[in-house]
Amino acid sequence: MSASTGILLLDVVCRPFLKFGMKFPVVMFITLFLVYGAIAYGALKSAYLSENHY
Protein backbone atom coordinates (compact mmCIF):
# COMPACT_ATOMS: atom_id res chain seq x y z
CA MET A 1 0.00 0.00 0.00
CA SER A 2 1.51 3.30 -1.05
CA ALA A 3 0.85 6.79 0.24
CA SER A 4 -1.33 7.62 -2.76
CA THR A 5 -3.51 4.57 -2.11
CA GLY A 6 -3.91 5.59 1.53
CA ILE A 7 -4.86 9.13 0.57
CA LEU A 8 -7.38 7.84 -1.97
CA LEU A 9 -8.85 5.43 0.59
CA LEU A 10 -9.06 8.23 3.16
CA ASP A 11 -10.82 10.43 0.60
CA VAL A 12 -13.37 7.73 -0.23
CA VAL A 13 -14.04 6.99 3.45
CA CYS A 14 -14.16 10.60 4.70
CA ARG A 15 -16.07 12.29 1.87
CA PRO A 16 -19.57 11.25 3.10
CA PHE A 17 -18.74 12.50 6.60
CA LEU A 18 -17.50 15.81 5.20
CA LYS A 19 -20.74 16.29 3.27
CA PHE A 20 -22.65 15.60 6.49
CA GLY A 21 -20.34 17.96 8.36
CA MET A 22 -21.10 20.82 6.00
CA LYS A 23 -24.79 20.52 6.88
CA PHE A 24 -24.16 20.23 10.64
CA PRO A 25 -20.92 22.07 11.48
CA VAL A 26 -21.33 21.78 15.27
CA VAL A 27 -21.55 17.98 15.07
CA MET A 28 -18.50 17.90 12.79
CA PHE A 29 -16.53 20.13 15.19
CA ILE A 30 -17.38 17.91 18.17
CA THR A 31 -16.46 14.78 16.19
CA LEU A 32 -13.11 16.25 15.14
CA PHE A 33 -12.45 17.37 18.71
CA LEU A 34 -13.08 13.82 19.98
CA VAL A 35 -10.92 12.22 17.28
CA TYR A 36 -7.99 14.59 17.80
CA GLY A 37 -8.38 14.25 21.56
CA ALA A 38 -8.15 10.47 21.31
CA ILE A 39 -5.04 10.74 19.12
CA ALA A 40 -3.43 13.20 21.53
CA TYR A 41 -4.30 11.00 24.51
CA GLY A 42 -2.73 7.97 22.83
CA ALA A 43 0.40 9.92 21.92
CA LEU A 44 0.81 11.37 25.41
CA LYS A 45 0.11 8.03 27.06
CA SER A 46 2.68 6.35 24.83
CA ALA A 47 5.29 9.03 25.55
CA TYR A 48 4.64 8.83 29.28
CA LEU A 49 4.88 5.04 29.35
CA SER A 50 8.09 4.98 27.30
CA GLU A 51 9.66 7.53 29.65
CA ASN A 52 8.87 5.60 32.83
CA HIS A 53 9.69 2.09 31.58
CA TYR A 54 13.36 1.67 30.84
N, C-alpha and C positions, 0 to 999 in steps of 0.2 A: 504494500500500500504506500503510495507516494503522497507527498504533501498536497498535490493538486487533487488527488482522489479524496483526501480527507476534507479539503475545502469544499469540493463539490457535494460530498455527502452531508456536510454541515449545512450547506445552503439548502439542500433538498429537505432536510429534517427541520430546519429553523424557519423556513419561509412561511409555513402556515401559522406559526406562532407570532411571527412579525406582523402578518396581516391582521391577526386578532389583536395584537398589541396596539396597532394604529387606531382601532376602534375603541379600545379601553386602555388608555395610557396609564392609569393608576394601577391597574392589575399588572400590566407589563413592568412597571417600575418596582412593585413589590416582589414580583417573580425574579427580576434581575438582582434585586437586593438580597433575596434569599440564596440565589445561586452563587453570587460572588461572596456572600458571607460564609457559605459552606466551603468554598474553595479556600478562602482565607483561614478559616478554622482548621482545615486539614493541613495547610502549609505551616501554620504556627504550631500546631500540635506536633507535626513531624519534626520541625526545627527544635522544639523544646525537648522532645524525646531523644533526638540524636545528640543534643548537648549534654544531657544527664546520664546517658548510657554509654560508657566508654567501651 
